[in-house]
Amino acid sequence: DVPCHSDFKLQLPIMMRVLAAIGMLSVVSAVSIERPLLTEVHLNASFPTDFYGVDISQPVSIAHFQCLKGDNLRFAIIRCYQSTGRVDPACASSVAAAHAGGIDSVHAYMFPCPTCGNPAGQVSTLLKYWEANKVDVKRLWLDIEGTQYWKTEASNQAFYRGLVDACKSNGLVCGVYSSASQWNSIFGTSFSYGADMPLWYAHYDNTPSFSDFERFGGWAAPTIKQFSDQGSKCGASYDISWAPSLPADW
């Protein structure tokens, strides 16, 4: 029941991962999980109800986003920070393309670098890039996954607290992307922090509903679910996320 748009995405046709009600476009990480295949009709049909979206980790054009929006994929979450400890150079152009392509709600996600340290500095670096490039996103999702990127439970907890605190001290609207298996492996089963922020969780069961959700990290309920990494439409491959509603702050 693991997520996966790890920063070094397997080059499945493409990758990436935002808050309260959505879906997405992304390449997945090397976490081993069972992923039932979707039928052709599920993969390529339009999504007529509720709210679906994509998360991406590679450059995407205006034409691609226009096509995705035509299939009711209404929100996009763009990778803006990489696990190597640097800003994603495609962030600004992909965010601008999403807006120009008519996407209703554009978010960003940050794949932090725990081994680089200084979580507040990493958030600050991203904010300076956004300011310099006039990047317009409604929420920043903190991507918490991939035990290979993290260290010990104690240091992991301290680093994550630093990310959450940096979000709040900078007045950022943030959320958390993870799954029970990833969270518990990185922080331990009893750790809870930042659960006042919305949760975007991953479980590739091809089912757009929260019926499978199991509590972790202090969250009693999620906001978005990434339910498939099998999306294929408009010349791109992507993860698909779902939410039952699209909140005003989206």
C-alpha positions in Angstrom: 0.0 0.0 0.0 2.9 2.3 -0.8 2.9 5.6 -2.8 5.2 6.5 -5.3 6.5 9.3 -7.2 9.9 9.0 -5.8 12.3 11.5 -7.2 14.3 9.1 -9.3 11.2 7.8 -11.0 11.4 4.8 -13.0 11.1 6.0 -16.5 7.6 4.6 -17.0 6.2 6.8 -19.6 6.5 9.8 -17.0 6.0 10.9 -13.2 4.8 13.5 -10.4 2.4 14.7 -7.4 -1.2 18.9 -4.0 -4.2 19.1 -1.0 -8.0 18.7 -0.2 -9.6 16.8 -3.2 -7.6 15.7 -6.3 -5.7 13.4 -8.7 -2.3 13.4 -10.6 0.6 12.8 -13.1 3.9 11.1 -12.0 6.6 8.5 -12.4 6.7 6.0 -9.6 9.5 5.0 -7.2 11.1 1.7 -6.7 8.8 0.7 -3.8 7.5 -2.8 -4.3 3.7 -3.0 -4.3 1.0 -4.9 -6.1 -0.7 -2.7 -8.8 -3.7 -4.3 -10.5 -3.8 -3.3 -14.1 -6.6 -1.0 -15.2 -8.6 -1.8 -18.3 -8.1 0.3 -21.4 -11.4 2.1 -20.8 -10.4 3.0 -17.3 -7.0 4.3 -18.4 -8.2 6.5 -21.2 -11.8 7.4 -20.5 -12.7 10.9 -19.3 -13.5 11.4 -15.7 -17.1 12.8 -15.5 -17.6 13.0 -11.7 -15.9 14.1 -8.5 -12.4 15.6 -8.8 -9.4 14.0 -10.5 -5.9 15.3 -11.2 -2.3 14.4 -12.0 1.1 14.9 -10.6 4.2 15.4 -12.8 7.9 15.3 -12.5 8.9 16.1 -16.0 8.2 19.2 -18.2 4.7 19.3 -19.5 3.3 21.6 -22.3 0.3 23.8 -22.4 -1.2 21.4 -25.1 -0.8 18.4 -22.8 -2.6 20.2 -20.0 -5.4 21.4 -22.3 -5.9 17.8 -23.3 -5.9 16.5 -19.7 -8.3 19.2 -18.7 -10.6 18.1 -21.5 -10.9 14.7 -19.8 -11.8 16.4 -16.5 -8.4 16.0 -14.9 -8.8 19.3 -13.1 -5.8 19.7 -10.8 -2.1 19.3 -11.2 0.7 18.9 -8.7 4.1 19.8 -10.1 7.4 18.7 -8.7 9.4 21.8 -7.7 12.1 20.4 -5.5 14.2 17.3 -6.1 15.7 14.7 -3.7 19.2 15.7 -4.8 18.7 18.9 -2.8 17.9 21.4 -5.6 15.0 23.2 -7.2 13.5 21.3 -10.2 14.5 23.6 -13.1 11.2 22.6 -14.9 9.0 23.8 -12.1 8.3 27.4 -13.3 7.6 26.4 -16.9 5.3 23.5 -16.0 3.3 25.5 -13.5 2.9 28.3 -16.1 1.8 25.7 -18.7 -0.8 24.2 -16.3 -2.3 27.6 -15.7 -2.3 28.4 -19.4 -3.8 25.0 -20.1 -6.8 25.7 -18.0 -6.1 23.5 -15.0 -8.5 24.5 -12.2 -6.0 24.1 -9.3 -2.3 24.1 -9.6 -0.1 22.8 -6.7 3.5 21.9 -6.2 5.3 19.1 -4.4 8.7 19.1 -2.7 10.8 15.9 -2.6 13.1 17.0 0.1 16.7 15.8 0.7 17.0 14.6 4.3 20.6 13.7 4.0 21.4 17.3 2.9 20.1 18.6 6.2 18.8 22.1 6.9 15.1 21.6 6.1 14.3 25.3 6.6 17.1 26.2 4.2 15.6 23.9 1.5 12.2 25.5 1.9 13.7 29.0 1.7 15.6 28.1 -1.4 12.4 27.0 -3.1 10.6 30.1 -2.0 13.3 32.3 -3.4 13.0 30.5 -6.8 9.3 30.9 -6.7 9.6 34.6 -6.1 12.2 35.1 -8.8 10.2 33.2 -11.3 6.7 34.3 -10.3 5.6 30.7 -9.6 1.9 30.7 -8.7 0.7 27.6 -6.8 -2.0 27.2 -4.2 -0.3 24.5 -2.0 3.0 22.8 -1.4 2.9 19.1 -0.7 5.7 17.6 1.3 6.6 14.3 -0.3 7.4 11.8 2.5 8.5 8.4 1.0 11.5 6.3 0.0 13.3 5.0 3.1 16.5 5.0 1.0 16.5 8.8 1.1 16.2 9.0 4.9 18.3 8.2 7.9 17.4 7.1 11.5 14.0 7.5 13.0 15.1 10.2 15.3 16.9 12.3 12.7 14.0 11.7 10.3 11.6 13.1 12.8 13.7 16.1 13.5 14.1 16.8 9.7 10.4 16.5 9.0 9.5 18.7 11.9 11.8 21.3 10.4 10.0 21.1 7.1 6.6 21.5 8.7 7.8 24.4 10.9 9.3 26.1 7.9 6.0 25.9 6.1 4.2 27.5 9.0 6.8 30.2 9.7 6.8 31.3 6.1 3.0 31.4 5.9 3.0 28.6 3.3 -0.1 26.5 2.6 1.2 23.0 2.8 0.0 19.3 2.9 1.7 15.9 3.2 2.0 13.1 0.7 2.7 9.7 2.1 1.2 6.2 2.9 1.0 4.2 6.1 3.8 1.9 5.1 6.2 4.7 4.1 5.4 6.9 7.1 5.8 4.1 9.6 9.0 2.9 8.0 10.6 6.4 8.1 9.3 7.8 11.4 8.0 4.8 13.4 4.4 3.9 14.1 3.9 6.2 17.1 5.1 9.5 15.5 2.7 12.3 14.7 3.3 15.8 13.6 1.7 18.2 11.1 -1.6 16.3 11.1 -3.4 19.6 11.1 -2.4 19.8 7.4 -4.3 17.9 4.7 -3.1 14.4 3.8 -2.7 13.1 0.2 -2.1 9.3 0.6 -1.2 6.6 -1.9 -2.7 3.2 -2.5 -2.7 1.8 -6.0 -5.9 -0.2 -5.8 -7.5 1.5 -8.8 -10.4 2.6 -6.6 -11.3 6.3 -6.3 -12.6 6.2 -2.8 -11.4 6.5 0.8 -12.9 3.1 1.9 -9.4 1.6 2.2 -7.9 4.3 4.3 -6.1 3.2 7.5 -5.1 5.9 10.1 -1.5 6.8 10.5 0.6 9.8 11.6 -2.3 11.4 13.5 -4.6 11.7 10.4 -8.1 10.5 11.0 -9.1 11.2 7.4 -7.4 12.0 4.1 -8.1 14.7 1.6 -6.8 13.2 -1.6 -6.0 9.7 -2.7 -3.5 8.7 -5.4 -5.1 5.5 -6.6 -3.3 4.6 -9.8 0.1 4.9 -11.5 -1.4 3.6 -14.8 -2.7 6.8 -16.3 -2.0 7.2 -20.0 -3.6 10.0 -22.1 -2.7 13.0 -24.1 0.8 11.7 -24.9 1.8 11.4 -21.2 1.9 8.8 -18.5 0.9 9.8 -15.0 -0.4 8.9 -11.6 -4.1 9.6 -11.0 -5.5 11.1 -7.8 -9.0 11.6 -6.7 -11.0 13.6 -4.1 -14.7 13.8 -3.4 -14.7 17.6 -3.5 -12.6 20.5 -4.5 -12.2 22.9 -1.5 -12.3 26.6 -1.9 -8.6 26.9 -1.0 -7.7 24.8 -4.0 
